[in-house]
Amino acid sequence: MLCQNGPMPASTSFASESLSERVKRIIVDRVIEGAYPPGTHLVELQLAEEFGVSQAPVREALRELSSTRLVENRPRRGTYVRSISPEELAEIYMVRVALEGTAAFHAFPTLHQDPSPLREALTRMREAVDAGSARGLAKYSTQFHRAIIEASGNRLMVEIWDSLFVEVRTMATIVRGQVDPRAAAESHAPIVEAFETGDAQLCQQLVAEHQQEYSILPHE
């Protein structure tokens, strides 16, 4: 039986996930929440015992997380949660400039017709800021941008975007203190307006510029 904080039955919403995917999701959540800060030693056997699974799905989850640079394998020492360097954050935001800008152009017909996913995410971001929740701001900012990627209708683009683990990197940006939470939330409002009343090219421009601003932050 897989668990997060003690034994817990598998959620039906994740019934189609493999064990390794579920293990990976829990580890990522713990990184975001700060339960596994940078430098945490992730011991395969201990995680397997805690989650109530064999070591195979844990090993597969750690391998996949290593390929996305969320964890690192240190020779003869084991697997550790990586710290995210300023240079790495800048690189990821530059990738998002191209990826999300293109997605926004193709997502325009869908989100122009029904921009409610963006409106809802923006409302949740504002609520998170009011509550002083950096975790909530990162979560709903990620939800906002994923809605654009999904609305593009390009499954490969969604897979590539998911592989960036945007929520983890967004949380790192917030924690480094280079972003005013209120301003970060409100910076999404013009994008919502563009999907509601603008055109595809304007949406592409605004989404790309939004990520460009983060790519040039000092992140220190």
C-alpha positions in Angstrom: 0.0 0.0 0.0 1.4 3.3 -1.1 1.3 6.1 1.5 2.4 9.7 2.0 2.1 10.3 5.7 1.1 6.9 7.0 -0.9 4.1 5.3 -3.4 5.4 2.8 -5.5 3.7 0.1 -4.7 4.6 -3.5 -6.9 7.5 -4.7 -9.2 6.5 -7.5 -8.1 9.6 -9.4 -4.7 8.1 -9.7 -5.9 4.5 -10.4 -4.2 4.5 -13.9 -0.8 5.5 -12.5 1.9 2.9 -12.2 3.5 2.5 -8.8 6.7 4.3 -9.9 4.6 7.2 -11.1 2.8 7.4 -7.8 6.1 7.2 -5.9 7.5 9.9 -8.1 4.5 12.2 -7.5 4.9 11.8 -3.7 8.6 12.6 -3.8 8.0 15.7 -6.0 5.2 16.9 -3.6 7.6 16.5 -0.6 10.3 18.5 -2.4 7.8 21.3 -3.2 6.5 21.3 0.4 10.0 21.5 1.8 9.8 18.1 3.5 12.7 17.0 1.3 15.0 20.1 1.1 18.1 20.2 -1.1 20.7 17.8 0.2 18.2 15.2 1.5 19.4 11.7 1.1 16.8 9.6 -0.6 17.4 6.0 0.5 15.8 3.5 -1.8 15.2 0.8 0.8 13.8 3.3 3.4 11.4 4.8 0.8 10.2 1.4 -0.3 9.5 0.4 3.3 7.7 3.7 4.0 5.5 3.5 0.9 4.8 -0.2 1.3 6.2 -1.1 -2.1 9.1 -3.1 -3.5 12.4 -1.3 -4.3 11.8 -1.6 -8.0 9.2 1.3 -8.4 11.2 3.5 -6.1 14.3 2.8 -8.1 12.4 3.7 -11.3 11.0 6.9 -9.8 14.4 8.0 -8.7 15.9 7.2 -12.1 13.3 9.4 -13.8 13.7 12.2 -11.3 17.5 12.1 -11.9 16.9 12.4 -15.7 15.0 15.7 -15.0 17.7 16.9 -12.6 15.5 17.1 -9.5 17.7 14.5 -7.8 21.3 13.5 -8.4 23.2 10.2 -8.0 26.5 10.7 -6.2 29.0 7.9 -6.8 29.2 5.5 -3.8 27.0 7.8 -1.7 23.5 7.5 -3.1 20.7 9.7 -4.4 20.2 13.3 -3.1 17.7 16.1 -3.7 19.5 18.7 -5.8 19.6 22.4 -5.2 18.4 24.4 -8.1 21.1 26.8 -9.4 20.3 30.3 -10.7 21.7 29.3 -14.1 19.3 26.2 -14.2 16.3 28.3 -13.3 17.2 30.8 -16.1 17.6 28.0 -18.6 14.2 26.5 -17.7 12.4 29.8 -18.0 14.0 30.3 -21.5 12.7 26.9 -22.5 9.3 28.0 -21.2 9.4 31.2 -23.3 9.4 29.1 -26.5 7.2 26.3 -25.3 4.4 28.3 -23.7 4.5 31.1 -26.3 3.8 28.5 -29.0 1.2 26.8 -26.9 -0.6 30.0 -26.2 -1.0 30.7 -29.9 -2.6 27.3 -30.5 -4.6 27.4 -27.3 -6.3 30.7 -28.2 -9.5 29.2 -29.9 -10.2 26.9 -26.9 -9.4 29.4 -24.1 -11.1 32.3 -25.9 -14.3 30.3 -26.0 -13.9 29.2 -22.4 -11.3 31.1 -20.3 -12.7 29.8 -17.0 -9.6 27.6 -16.3 -7.4 30.7 -16.4 -9.8 32.8 -14.4 -10.1 30.1 -11.7 -6.3 29.7 -11.4 -5.9 33.4 -11.1 -8.5 33.6 -8.4 -6.7 30.9 -6.5 -3.4 32.6 -6.9 -4.9 35.8 -5.4 -6.3 33.8 -2.5 -3.0 32.2 -1.9 -1.2 35.6 -1.7 -3.9 36.8 0.7 -3.2 33.7 2.9 0.5 34.2 2.7 0.9 30.8 1.0 3.9 30.5 -1.2 3.0 26.8 -1.8 -0.5 27.8 -3.0 0.9 30.5 -5.3 3.3 28.0 -6.9 0.5 25.4 -7.2 -2.0 27.7 -8.9 0.5 29.5 -11.1 1.5 26.0 -12.4 -2.2 25.2 -12.9 -2.6 28.4 -14.9 0.2 27.7 -17.3 -0.6 24.0 -17.6 -4.1 25.0 -18.7 -2.5 26.9 -21.6 -0.3 23.9 -22.5 -3.2 21.5 -22.4 -5.5 23.8 -24.5 -2.9 23.7 -27.3 -4.1 20.2 -27.9 -0.5 19.0 -28.4 0.2 15.9 -26.3 3.9 15.9 -26.9 4.1 19.5 -25.7 2.3 18.6 -22.5 4.7 15.8 -21.9 7.7 18.0 -22.4 6.2 20.7 -20.2 5.5 18.2 -17.4 9.1 16.9 -17.6 10.2 20.4 -16.4 8.5 20.0 -13.1 7.4 23.6 -13.2 5.8 23.7 -9.8 9.1 22.7 -8.1 11.0 25.4 -10.1 8.3 28.0 -9.5 8.5 27.3 -5.8 12.3 27.8 -5.9 11.9 31.1 -7.6 9.4 32.3 -4.9 11.6 31.0 -2.0 14.6 32.9 -3.4 12.7 36.1 -2.7 13.2 37.8 -6.1 9.5 37.9 -6.8 6.8 40.0 -5.1 3.9 37.5 -4.5 1.2 40.0 -5.2 2.9 41.2 -8.4 3.5 37.6 -9.5 -0.2 36.7 -9.2 -1.4 39.9 -10.9 1.1 39.5 -13.8 -1.3 36.7 -15.0 -4.3 39.1 -15.3 -3.3 40.6 -18.7 -2.9 37.1 -20.1 -6.4 36.2 -19.0 -7.7 39.4 -20.6 -5.8 38.7 -23.9 -7.5 35.3 -24.1 -10.9 36.8 -23.5 -10.7 39.9 -25.8 -7.5 39.7 -27.8 -6.1 37.4 -30.5 -3.8 34.5 -30.8 -0.7 36.6 -31.6 -1.2 38.8 -28.5 -1.6 35.8 -26.3 1.6 34.3 -27.7 3.4 37.6 -27.1 2.2 38.1 -23.5 2.9 34.6 -22.4 6.4 34.6 -23.9 7.1 38.0 -22.3 5.9 36.7 -19.0 8.4 33.9 -19.0 11.1 36.1 -20.4 10.9 38.3 -17.3 11.6 35.4 -15.1 14.5 34.2 -17.2 16.4 37.3 -16.5 15.9 37.4 -12.8 19.1 37.2 -10.7 17.5 34.2 -8.8 19.9 34.9 -5.9 
